[in-house]
Amino acid sequence: MSPLSRRSFLGATLAAGVAAGLAASGCSTGAPPVRPRPAARPLAIPPLAPSSVDAGGRRVFGLTAAPGTSAFLDGLATPTWGYGGMPFGGPTLRARRGEEVVVRVTNRLPETTTTHWHGMTLPARMDGGPHQPIAPGETWEASWRVEQPAATLWYHPHPHGATERHVHRGLSGLFLVDDDVPVDLPDRYGVDDVPVVLTDRGLAPDGAFDEQHRNAVGLLGDTVLANGTVAPYLDVRTSRVRLRVLNASPARSYRLSVGAPVSLVGVDGGLLPAPRVVDDVLLTPGERAEIVVECAPGRRMVLRSLPDDLGAVNGVAAAAGGADSLDLLELRPADRLEASPPVPAVLSREAPLTEGSTVRRFVLANNRINGLAMDPTRVDEVVPVGATETWEFTNRHTLPHNIHVHDARLQVLDVPAAARAWKDTVAVAPGTTVRALVRVGPYADPEVPYMLHCHLLRHEDDGMMLQFLVVGPGQRPATTIAAGHDHG
């Protein structure tokens, strides 16, 4: 699997000058060195995080965020950060719908961090956003009941103004939710149900991550990692394999294709009502997709990222990596394959959302939302607990953006009703408006907010984030938020 060519990366860097004039400054020039094509390696599978059940029946996990050293390329040592004893990335947490879970996160990093449970419905005090800081040497405990259907979720840091750097250094991992009603999809973790966490990095000559070649979109690297593996391959032993793909990159989007139709069975918020046969799937940062790939004995396939302009034009599209073709993961089916059951015609019976009576409008421009930069003390919106509303996101910028809403499950309205899916992160191309039905979770707290932000992490750090309170009947929302205070 080859990294980007020097020509394409230089093109992206030069094109960034166009975009940089339209966004925050800080664009630098030059490109990482070109290295020989790396040898293929087996895809690393993140281990399942160990857990125990305490006397109260709660499933208890422990995670430690700490520095480490990784060897992505032969002969180079890269300083990295990881969770749970892993030098880069983190183990996969797994829990079942209805379980009470406890996660104790210990910070062994040299600076304050947080751990956010991306896509999880949970109380605001347990969300792990910028209002739940974990100082060096401290342990933060989050506990909640898992009350949502089967889904591929993830966790990552969310410190205000430093999220891009913390994620870029390696802090991320999957959190899988299993439903109490099983679906006949491939489900053997690491065998025919395979996590694929995609990130991209630039590597300096000494092996360190290159954190200087940032443009107006963010940090785009010339080397793609899948589960921390460069040039990965997967030995396939079954006629169908389910890939749970997470885009954990700070800025790059991926248009996934294996060169043949696949069955899309799930996205951010869980399984689709029915499988969709698609040729490719676009994932912007933070989004997930579950695809089932049909494999033929002995016939190798490559999961690639194809060019996609992301709705941008001219140099902006190039700066966002829209012209790049990338090999992500080679699938190597054995000469004899174990038969897999067909993909079920019905995957989920979750009731669709209905139109929300309240309409909220958010304008995205110049790394701001509604013209405002993030202020941790300001209450931007107040939402009734359990409400279903219509939220409109309009991108008046030349840059692509996407929006992640904490605690909420979304359904985009600008598609046929039969094609709606549960999301928590939605792409908003330049010059477009995306309308979504938004249902906030069942937890009210008049003092501690949830976040609404762009998941291109440079934009988030630049201040493209608002916060909202969820209040119950009779509750009076706070007029200001205590900044920098641990509400846990």
Secondary structure, 3 states (H helix, E strand, C coil): CCCCCHHHHHHHHHHHHHHHCCCCCCCCCCCCCCCCCCCCEECCCCCECCEEECCCCCEEEEEEEEEEEECCCCCCCEEEEEECCCCCECCEEEEECCCEEEEEEEECCCCCECCEEECCCCCHHHCCCCCCCECCCCEEEEEEECCCCCEEEEEECCCCCCHHHHHHCCCCEEEEEECCCCCCCCCCECCCEEEEEEEEECECCCCCECCCCECCCCECCCEEEECCEECEEEEEEECEEEEEEEECCCCCCEEEECCCCEEEEEECCEEEEEEEEECCEEECCCCEEEEEEECCCCCCEEEEECCCCCCCCHHHHHHCCCCCCEEEEEEEEEEEEECCCCCCCCCCCCCCCCCCCCEEEEEEECCEECCECCCCCECCEEEECCCEEEEEEEECCCCCEEEEECCCEEEECCCCHHHCCCECEEEECCCCEEEEEEECCCCCEEEEEEEEEECCHHHHHHCCEEEEEEECCCCCCCCECCCCCCCC
